[in-house]
Amino acid sequence: MPLPSPAEIGTALRDVDTPALLIDLDAFERNLRRMAEFATSAGVRLRPHSKTHKSPIIAAKQVSLGAVGVCCQKVSEAEVMVDGGIADVLIANEVAGSAKLDRLARLARRARIAVCVDDPDGVAELEAAATKADVQLQVLVEIDVGGRRCGVLPGAPAARLAERIARSPHLGFAGLQAYYGSAQHVREARDRQTRVAEAVAQVRETQALLAAVGLRAEVVTGAGTGTYENEAASGVFTELQAGSYIFMDADYARNMGGNGEPVDTFEHALFVYATVMSAPAPERLVVDAGLKAFAVDSGMPVPWRLPGGLYHRPSDEHGIIDATASSQRPKRGDKVLLVPGHCDPTVNLHDWYVGVRGLGGAEPSVECLWPVAARGALF
Amino acid sequence: MPLPSPAEIGTALRDVDTPALLIDLDAFERNLRRMAEFATSAGVRLRPHSKTHKSPIIAAKQVSLGAVGVCCQKVSEAEVMVDGGIADVLIANEVAGSAKLDRLARLARRARIAVCVDDPDGVAELEAAATKADVQLQVLVEIDVGGRRCGVLPGAPAARLAERIARSPHLGFAGLQAYYGSAQHVREARDRQTRVAEAVAQVRETQALLAAVGLRAEVVTGAGTGTYENEAASGVFTELQAGSYIFMDADYARNMGGNGEPVDTFEHALFVYATVMSAPAPERLVVDAGLKAFAVDSGMPVPWRLPGGLYHRPSDEHGIIDATASSQRPKRGDKVLLVPGHCDPTVNLHDWYVGVRGLGGAEPSVECLWPVAARGALF
């Protein structure tokens, strides 16, 4: 049971307790529809990453707009998604350790579960867990297309791993995981395109070697909010894993499009709502949201509709807004909206989404409260 | 109800699921005793900050060793502490907003509650909430002794605020909050000493002005793990608020003592336990603990007893250990201990403490499981 929520349905925005994780429902729904329409028009399947939102309620909205299911990063996230009614989950990650593998295999009794592997011992461990649970697991070979994190090398090593999967009685070779994580936040559109082109070449090379041993990667999955258009246009990717598009954090908003302007396909739809709890000086408006309300790994949160306002000097439970360069000057007791630097780990700090409609209007109020059901699902 | 725990009592360390938040109980207990003994010998009261551990179980251990109570940063933390049996809580922070103030005042029916203020309107709001709840609240004036966060200016402005408190029928002027946050991580011992000396001068100046209006700050509270010896020696501080000493993070371990060596009074007692989930190359051991398992605001986690091992490139659920310079080379499936860069926000990411005895020995096992009861208590 999560902590008490910072609001109730119908609460006026100004009365929402802080710090709170706010969704601008209008912008959020536009983001959902835009990506769904893009995937349809591009002829690729959308499997959004649920590590962004950790909510089966949001996952169900994505599925209702055409998504084939979701990605998860952890077995415990997948359990929350299946419990919430999502029937098709790809764990877009390796799973290590017998406790986790047993849970993964048992989950395949209740939903279609696929998982990634990048090591021969990993294949043997998956086969053992699937045998024990008497299930069939779909397995993708993760290839390292340039992200230099997990993944076997493309080409022959990947094909050998696929053969090993195909020979395992309780496993099915389902395809290739070719996610290029470090390409997502490359600022220039042309550079992102170049990197994905390299990834595509490596996928093609691997497909050729798979064909030579009589295998075929039915699924080629990857892409994020920074590069999804490139993968979709590649002709080799069949699934897009983008997740952050639903919320758009301050860091993604720094990516440039082909026109040299910031990409604006998706709108900021996630905010941390904070109160000015002390205002000793214009350069020092102290808000009640710090390192326990935001992740700061990808930069500081950005004050919303407070031009010139700068958030800095976060400590555990405080942050400072310098409003000297702003024409607006929030007072002690006022509440402010802040766009997180990085959505995914920020969401993971909160127990509740507070959904607000009409954020730009005169009297916005709370329309929904959704638990961040997989918050803290680390295993 | 928190998420399932990553272990059970008696689980062998090697079988604890990951990522897990581990306490080395032997080192932790030595840290508890060392600070308790220091406070006793220095003749100051110890009121450890519970924002570090967020656990009434740990708070009770501190009280049993002589602490007078705890500090909290948030009303919701204080509620958890009082629910867990802690009878004396200082909210070492300002509280803004009527919902929080009402909860604060109601809490004073069940425990001795003190709170800070730095604004005349804040005094009026506290008086209104205390009147409504028909309670008496202890109120400290927070003075800005150099940290440049919250706090009224020392001297006359602080004395005027104290008078306003003293005139409020439901409030009692309890003393001064004089915490110098930014001095805690100043590396050189002499520089920390200089800063605290400045704070002490400002406390003395304020005390003189209080005396002139017939008031006295019975409590002068402040200090953290970086400076507690300086405040204790000052003759003006009556209470120490240090919190991190129980766990000691990698950042605090970079502080230097008067001898030019790193301060080693307290031992690392908190770890994130992680599994090598992929090992494509010696420079790239991928562990299953990233931005959702650690806070990285004060630097990366440091591999423990893996000399030359370097943790870097954290992403949401992954981190890379470069072990090329280490004589040990963990393999895929091995588990490693990592010292968090910053304890407080790292603890806030986990639902359970896994307490292990005999960590250096042959067969360490799990002795206790404690919920991080106030995790996510943001309000």
Interface residues (C-beta under 8 A of the other chain):
Chain A: M1 P2 L3 P6 D15 D17 T18 P19 K51 Q73 K74 S76 N93 E94 V95 A96 G97 A99 K100 D118 D119 D121 G122 D144 R148 R149 C150 G151 V152 L153 G181 T275 V276 M277 S278 A279 P280 R284 V286 D288 A289 L291 K292 A293 A295 V296 D297 R313 P314 S315 D316 E317 H318 I320 R332 G333 H342 D344 P345 N348 L349 H350 D351 R375 G376 A377 L378 F379
Chain B: M1 P2 L3 P6 D15 D17 T18 P19 K51 Q73 K74 S76 N93 E94 V95 A96 G97 A99 K100 D118 D119 D121 G122 D144 R148 R149 C150 G151 V152 L153 G181 T275 V276 M277 S278 A279 P280 R284 V286 D288 A289 L291 K292 A293 A295 V296 D297 R313 P314 S315 D316 E317 H318 I320 R332 G333 H342 D344 P345 N348 L349 H350 D351 R375 G376 A377 L378 F379
